[in-house]
């Protein structure tokens, strides 16, 4: 099995920290319930209000790509992010 890892950083726009936190909580809970999700950790940066790191582990890239097509993720990406924040993500393959 090739494990697929995604590390994403999310930043809320000024004044939108609480809204972003609530939206990320919805996304995290839904993602953890998806097929192929091994781990979905949401971390808030110490001393940086409104900045989060998401550490995702999926059984395969296919499972992650299916995650990107879910209603919850698409709502977050297209409705939430453009109005209150930004997201950057990097993809990794577990080698050891």
N, C-alpha and C positions, 0 to 999 in steps of 0.2 A: 504494500500500500504506500503510495506517495502522499505524504501529508502536505497540505498547502496552507501557508501562513500569510496573513495580511496584517500589516501594522498601519493603522490610520490615525491621523491627528485631526481633531475637530476644534475649531475656535468659534466662539459665539461673538457676535457683534456687540458693541457696548450697549448695556442695558437689556440684553437678551439672554443673560446667563441662566436665569431660572427656567425660562421657556426651553432653552436648548437642553438643559439637564433633564427636564421632563420628557422631551422628545427622544433623547438618547436612551432613557430608561425604557420607553416603549419599544424602541428598536432592539435593544439588548435582550429584553425578555422574549420578544418574538423570534429573534435570531437563534437563541439558545434552544428553542423548540423545533427548529428546522432539521430536516434530514441531513445528515452529514456534518452537523456542527459538533466538533469535539470540545471546543472552548471558545467562549466569547466574553472577554474581560473588558470592563469599562473602568478606566482609571482617570482620576482628576489630578492635574498637575499641581504639585505642592507649591503654594505661593503664587499661582498664576490663575486667578479667577477667570473662569470661562474657557479653559483649555483642557481638553481630554485626549487621552490615548486609548485607542481600541485595539486590543490584541485578539485576533481571530485565528482559530485553527480549524481547518476543514479536512474531511477525509480525502478530498480531491479538489482539483480546480473546478471540475464539473459541478460539484456541490456548491462551491462559492458562486459560480456563475448563475446557478439556479436561485441562490439567495438574492442576487442583484435584480432578479425579475419579480420578486415578491411584492405584493401591494404595499407592505409596510416599508420596505427599503425604498421603493420608487416614490412613495409619498414623502419620505424623509429627503431624498435626493432632489426631487423636483419642486416640492412645496415648501419645505422647511429651510433647507440650506440656502437657496437663493435670497431669501428675505432676511435671514438672521445670522448667517455664519458662513464658514468655509470648511472644506474637507480636502485633505491630501492623503493619499494611500500608497503604500509600497507592498509589492507581492514577493514572497519568498518560498523556497522549497526546502523543507527540513532535510538536512543531509546526515545528521548524526543524532 
